[in-house]
């Protein structure tokens, strides 16, 4: 299913809502890439997932070793289009605004011992057969439970705020951790947290693993779902991701959780906490 301007029964806004897209998507003109550049971007995505510490020069050398005659200028442009950067080695899908309120990193040496103690959010690039979208997810650190997720064609803040609203309908964390991207430092996002007295934590620049659990989630999503499916279009991507997150939360056994599922840990421990 794709958006039809003259659909007999559904408005454009309703079609966007059913597809999980912001209405602004209607007015967004995707940046065109030719077939070869899209293939290079697919390779960059896979290598970045394996080796997020690879910057432009290493990525260029790696592509050349794969038989592609590319130069650093081209690789740099493609990585910027994907919003990937090796920063010790944190991917920076969203760049910080020049002026925003600074929040400290609150998780150093913090013992994570219950659900809804710490949530975190991050954005990643999801490739499709003829393009790409962005994915945001909100994760409970203790249980690894994916509380909500959303996709977008752009890096505007709207899709992150929609994901936040859905997550907050399930509960509320004591601390919410993100990077310093403009989506997460926006007044709408931070205001929604502060109005509920949720403490905001933000990763330090150049700190590789401040948000380690969601980085591991991205590896699982890509290796266990995205790279296996080769999505045709946005609806196919959303269906695939929806099915995967249902499996991840409800069925996927985690060694770090003593071979329980995230849902078992999240909901069981919530009940125990309430009883105590």
C-alpha positions as CSV (number, residue, x, y, z in Angstrom):
1,X,0.0,0.0,0.0
2,X,1.3,3.5,-1.0
3,X,-0.2,6.9,-0.5
4,X,-2.8,7.8,-3.1
5,X,-3.6,11.5,-3.7
6,X,-7.1,10.7,-4.9
7,X,-8.1,7.8,-2.7
8,X,-11.9,7.5,-2.7
9,X,-12.3,6.8,1.0
10,X,-9.2,7.9,2.9
11,X,-7.8,11.4,3.3
12,X,-4.0,12.0,2.8
13,X,-3.6,12.6,6.5
14,X,-5.5,9.3,7.3
15,X,-3.3,7.4,4.9
16,X,-0.1,8.8,6.6
17,X,-1.6,7.8,9.9
18,X,-2.3,4.2,8.8
19,X,1.3,3.9,7.4
20,X,2.8,5.3,10.5
21,X,4.2,8.4,8.7
22,X,4.1,12.0,9.7
23,X,1.9,14.2,7.6
24,X,5.0,16.3,6.7
25,X,6.1,13.2,4.7
26,X,3.7,14.3,2.0
27,X,5.8,17.4,1.4
28,X,9.2,15.8,1.7
29,X,11.1,15.3,-1.5
30,X,13.5,12.4,-0.9
31,X,17.1,13.0,-1.9
32,X,17.7,10.9,-5.0
33,X,20.6,8.5,-5.2
34,X,21.4,6.4,-8.2
35,X,21.5,2.6,-8.0
36,X,25.2,2.4,-7.5
37,X,25.2,4.9,-4.6
38,X,22.4,3.0,-3.0
39,X,24.5,-0.2,-3.3
40,X,27.5,1.6,-1.7
41,X,25.2,2.8,1.1
42,X,24.0,-0.8,1.7
43,X,27.7,-1.9,2.1
44,X,28.5,1.1,4.3
45,X,25.5,0.2,6.6
46,X,26.6,-3.4,7.0
47,X,30.2,-2.5,7.6
48,X,29.3,0.3,10.1
49,X,27.1,-2.2,12.0
50,X,30.1,-4.5,12.2
51,X,32.7,-1.8,12.8
52,X,31.2,1.5,14.1
53,X,34.7,2.8,14.7
54,X,35.4,3.0,10.9
55,X,35.6,6.6,9.7
56,X,35.7,7.9,6.2
57,X,39.2,6.9,5.4
58,X,38.8,3.3,6.7
59,X,35.5,3.0,5.0
60,X,37.0,4.2,1.7
61,X,39.9,1.7,2.1
62,X,37.4,-1.1,2.9
63,X,35.2,-0.4,-0.1
64,X,38.3,-0.3,-2.4
65,X,39.3,-3.8,-1.1
66,X,35.8,-4.9,-2.0
67,X,36.5,-3.8,-5.6
68,X,34.8,-0.4,-5.6
69,X,36.7,2.5,-7.1
70,X,35.6,5.2,-4.6
71,X,37.3,8.2,-3.1
72,X,37.0,9.7,0.4
73,X,34.9,12.6,-0.9
74,X,32.2,10.3,-2.2
75,X,32.2,8.1,0.9
76,X,32.0,11.2,3.2
77,X,29.0,12.5,1.3
78,X,27.2,9.1,1.5
79,X,27.9,8.7,5.2
80,X,26.6,12.2,5.8
81,X,23.4,11.3,3.9
82,X,23.1,8.3,6.2
83,X,24.1,10.4,9.2
84,X,26.9,8.0,10.2
85,X,30.1,9.1,11.8
86,X,32.8,7.3,13.8
87,X,33.0,9.2,17.0
88,X,34.7,7.0,19.5
89,X,32.7,5.1,18.0
90,X,29.3,6.5,18.6
91,X,27.0,6.8,15.5
92,X,25.6,10.3,15.3
93,X,22.4,9.9,13.4
94,X,21.3,13.2,14.9
95,X,23.5,16.2,15.4
96,X,23.2,18.4,18.4
97,X,21.7,21.9,18.0
98,X,24.0,24.8,18.5
99,X,22.1,26.0,21.5
100,X,20.2,23.8,23.8
101,X,20.0,23.1,27.5
102,X,22.8,20.8,28.7
103,X,21.9,17.8,30.7
104,X,24.5,15.7,32.6
105,X,25.2,12.0,32.0
106,X,23.6,10.3,35.1
107,X,24.4,6.6,34.5
108,X,28.0,6.4,35.4
109,X,28.4,3.6,38.0
110,X,24.6,3.4,38.4
111,X,23.4,-0.1,39.3
112,X,20.4,-1.0,37.1
113,X,18.2,-3.1,39.3
114,X,14.5,-2.7,38.3
115,X,12.2,-1.9,35.3
116,X,11.4,1.7,34.7
117,X,14.6,2.8,36.4
118,X,16.3,3.9,33.2
119,X,14.9,4.2,29.6
120,X,16.9,5.3,26.6
121,X,16.2,6.3,23.0
122,X,18.2,6.3,19.9
123,X,17.9,6.6,16.1
124,X,19.3,4.3,13.4
125,X,19.3,4.1,9.6
126,X,17.2,1.3,8.0
127,X,17.9,0.5,4.4
128,X,15.2,-0.5,1.9
129,X,15.6,-1.8,-1.7
130,X,15.3,1.6,-3.2
131,X,16.0,4.0,-0.4
132,X,16.0,4.3,3.4
133,X,14.1,5.4,6.4
134,X,15.0,6.2,10.0
135,X,14.0,4.2,13.1
136,X,13.7,5.4,16.7
137,X,13.2,3.0,19.6
138,X,12.7,3.5,23.3
139,X,14.2,0.7,25.5
140,X,13.9,-0.2,29.2
141,X,17.5,-0.9,30.3
142,X,16.8,-3.5,33.0
143,X,14.6,-5.8,30.9
144,X,15.7,-4.8,27.4
145,X,12.0,-4.4,26.6
146,X,11.3,-2.2,23.6
147,X,8.5,0.1,24.9
148,X,7.8,1.8,21.5
149,X,9.3,2.5,18.1
150,X,8.6,4.7,15.1
151,X,9.9,5.3,11.6
152,X,10.3,8.4,9.5
153,X,11.6,9.5,6.1
154,X,13.2,12.6,7.7
155,X,15.1,13.4,10.9
156,X,12.5,15.9,12.2
157,X,11.6,15.5,15.8
158,X,7.9,14.5,15.3
159,X,8.5,10.7,15.1
160,X,10.6,10.7,18.2
161,X,7.9,12.5,20.1
162,X,5.2,10.1,18.9
163,X,7.4,7.2,20.1
164,X,7.8,8.9,23.5
165,X,4.1,9.5,23.9
166,X,3.4,5.8,23.3
167,X,6.1,4.7,25.7
168,X,4.8,7.0,28.4
169,X,1.3,5.4,28.0
170,X,2.9,2.2,29.4
171,X,4.7,3.7,32.4
172,X,7.3,6.2,33.4
173,X,11.1,6.0,34.0
174,X,13.0,7.6,36.8
175,X,15.8,8.5,34.2
176,X,15.6,9.0,30.5
177,X,18.9,8.8,28.6
178,X,19.6,9.9,25.0
179,X,22.3,11.5,22.9
180,X,22.4,15.2,22.3
181,X,20.7,15.1,18.9
182,X,18.3,17.9,18.0
183,X,15.3,15.5,18.2
184,X,16.0,14.7,21.9
185,X,17.1,18.2,22.9
186,X,14.0,19.8,21.4
187,X,11.7,21.6,23.8
188,X,8.8,19.3,22.9
189,X,10.8,16.2,23.9
190,X,12.5,17.4,27.0
191,X,9.4,19.3,28.1
192,X,7.4,16.1,28.0
193,X,9.9,14.5,30.3
194,X,10.3,17.4,32.7
195,X,6.6,17.9,33.1
196,X,6.5,14.4,34.6
197,X,9.6,15.0,36.8
198,X,11.6,12.5,34.8
199,X,15.3,13.1,35.2
200,X,17.1,13.6,31.8
201,X,20.5,12.1,31.1
202,X,22.5,12.8,28.0
203,X,25.5,11.0,26.6
204,X,28.8,12.9,26.7
205,X,30.3,13.8,23.3
206,X,32.8,11.2,22.2
207,X,31.6,8.6,24.7
208,X,31.2,5.3,22.8
209,X,29.0,3.2,25.0
210,X,26.9,5.6,27.1
211,X,23.8,4.0,25.5
212,X,25.2,0.5,25.1
213,X,22.0,-1.5,25.4
214,X,20.3,0.2,22.5
215,X,23.4,-0.1,20.4
216,X,23.1,-3.9,21.0
217,X,19.5,-3.7,20.0
218,X,20.4,-2.1,16.7
219,X,22.8,-4.9,15.9
220,X,20.1,-7.5,16.6
221,X,17.5,-5.6,14.5
222,X,19.8,-5.4,11.5
223,X,21.4,-8.9,11.6
224,X,18.2,-10.8,12.6
225,X,15.7,-8.8,10.5
226,X,16.7,-6.0,8.2
227,X,19.6,-7.7,6.3
228,X,17.5,-10.8,5.9
229,X,14.4,-9.2,4.5
230,X,15.5,-6.5,1.9
231,X,12.4,-4.4,2.3
232,X,10.6,-3.3,-0.9
233,X,9.1,-0.1,0.5
234,X,8.0,1.8,3.7
235,X,4.9,-0.4,4.4
236,X,7.0,-3.5,4.0
237,X,9.7,-2.1,6.4
238,X,7.1,-1.2,9.0
239,X,5.5,-4.6,8.8
240,X,8.8,-6.3,9.1
241,X,10.0,-4.2,12.0
242,X,6.7,-4.5,13.8
243,X,6.9,-8.3,13.6
244,X,10.5,-8.3,14.7
245,X,9.9,-6.1,17.8
246,X,6.9,-8.3,18.8
247,X,9.3,-11.3,18.5
248,X,12.1,-9.5,20.3
249,X,9.9,-8.5,23.3
250,X,7.7,-11.6,23.6
251,X,9.8,-14.6,22.3
252,X,13.5,-13.9,21.9
253,X,15.4,-15.4,24.8
254,X,18.3,-13.3,26.1
255,X,21.4,-14.9,27.7
256,X,21.9,-11.7,29.8
257,X,18.3,-12.2,31.2
258,X,19.0,-15.8,32.1
259,X,17.2,-16.9,29.0
260,X,14.0,-15.1,29.7
261,X,12.3,-12.7,27.3
262,X,12.2,-8.9,27.8
263,X,8.4,-9.0,28.4
264,X,8.8,-11.6,31.1
265,X,11.3,-9.6,33.0
266,X,9.7,-6.2,32.4
267,X,6.2,-7.2,33.5
268,X,7.1,-9.7,36.2
269,X,9.5,-7.4,38.0
270,X,7.1,-4.5,37.7
271,X,4.5,-6.6,39.6
272,X,7.1,-7.6,42.3
273,X,8.1,-3.9,42.7
274,X,4.5,-2.8,43.2
275,X,3.8,-5.6,45.7
276,X,6.8,-4.5,47.7
